[in-house]
Amino acid sequence: MRRLKILLAEDDDDLRSLYGYMLLTAGYKVNAVRNGLEAFAEIQVNRPDVVVTDITMPILRGLDLIVAVRSDDGLADLPVVAITSFGEGICKLARAAGATDAIDKPTDIISMREVIDAAVSRLSSARLRLNGGPLSELSDKNHTTGPTAGPATIPPRVLSRN
């Protein structure tokens, strides 16, 4: 089975290292970045299978990253999992902004795997319903790799309460 590519956006160096290591040892391919702007640029250059993003980050917050991903027709179906240390209220806000799911920090690898795998499973089921065919269409060829034409573009910032 193909290893899922995870893009981890986390501004805290220690948590980025910890979660990156946890995901790597769980069998995922991991690319870690420090903020939402780096994440959005990376998504356009090397599309991951799932984005795991912190909510509170400098430069481009996680909620704004979620809105940017959902606003881009080519990325709208990309699973995005939000992680936050601010509780269920912020998790609900992340889901309302378009996150596939959200979990509280600190978290463990079992919880992260369950949420990531469920997000990918929902995407696979949705694609199967839309295409009316087998999941064989979900191969690596559907993921963009290599440089894109032009710079990353970010939709206008949407104000929300954190």
N, C-alpha and C positions, 0 to 999 in steps of 0.2 A: 504494500500500500504506500502511496505517495505521502511524504511528510508535509504537513501543513506549514505554510510560511506565515509567521506572525510578525506584525510590525508593532513594537511596543513603544509607546510615547509616554515617558515619565521624566519629570524634571529633577527629581531627587536622585542623586548619584547612587546612594546606597540601595534604594528601592529598585532603581533601574537595573542594577547589577543583580540583586536578589531575584527579582521576578524574571529577568532574562535567564539567569541560571536555572531557576525552577522550570521554566518553559522548555529550555534546551534539554534538561535531563528527562523531561516528560516526553521527549521525542519530536518536538517541534523544531523547525528552522526559525531562528530568531534574529531580527534586525531591530536594534534599539536606538531611539532618538530622544533628544532632550525636550522637545516642545511640539506644539501642534503645527507650527509652520514647517518645521523640518519633516514632520510626519506627512503633511499634505504634499510636499514636494516629492518625498520618497514614494508615496502611493502612485504618483503620476509617472515616475521613472521605473519603478519595479513593484508592480501591484502585488500586495500580499493576499493571502487567503482570508485573513482576519486582522483587524486592527484592535489592539488593546490600548486604551488611552486613559491616562489620568484626567481628572476634570480640571483641577486647579494647576495651571502651568503658566509661565510667562510667555510673552510674544503672541501666541494664539492658544486660547484656552481649549480644553477638551470639548466643551459644549459647542464652541465655534467650529472646531474641527468636525464634529458630528454633522453640524448644519452644512458645512462646506461639502462634505462627502455626499450627503443626501441631496444637495442642490446640483450636483454634477450628474447628468444623465448616464454617463459612462461608469460611474462609481456607485450609483444609487442602491445597487443590490449588495454592496460590499458589507459583510458583517462587521459591526463595530461594537466592542464590549467596553463599557466605561468602568473605571475603578475609582473609588473615592473614599476618603476617610471622614466624610461629612454626613453619613447616615442615609437612611432610606428616602428621606425627602429629596436629596440630591440625586439619588438613584432614579427616582420617579421623574425628576426633571430631565435627566439624561435620556430616559426612555421616551419622554415626550418630545425631546429634540430630535429623536430618530435613532438612538442607540438600539441595537438589537437586544441588548441586555445590559445590566449594570450590577456590580457587586461592591461590597464594602471592603476597605482596607483596614487593617492588614488582612490578607487572605492566604489561603494555603493552596497547594497545587491541585488537590482534589477538587476544590471548588472552582478553581480557574479552568481546569480541564472540562468539568461538567458544563460550565457556561459556554466555553469556546466550542466544544463539540455540539452542544445544542444549537448554537447560532449557525454553525455550518450545516447541521442537519436541517434546520428550517429553510436555509437557502437552497439546499439540494431538493427538498420537497417542493418548494415554490417553483424552481426551474423545471422540475419534472411536470408539474401541473401546467405551466405555461407552454412548454414545448410539446407536451403530449407524448413524450418519448422516453427512452431509457436514459439513465444517468451517465451513459458513456460519453455524452457531450461535455461533461465536466472534466476535461483533461487540462494539462498544462497549457495547451495551445490557446485556451481562452483567457490567459493572463498575460497582460502586457509586460514585456521586458525590454530593456535597452532604453536609450534616451528618447524623450518625447520631443515633438516639434514645439519649440517655444517654452517660455518660462511657466512656472506654476502660477495659476490664477486662483485667487481666493475670493469667494463671493463677499458682498458687503457684510460687515459684522452685525449680528443680530443681538440686540441687548436682551439679557436675561438676568434673573436674580440668582445669585450663588448662595 
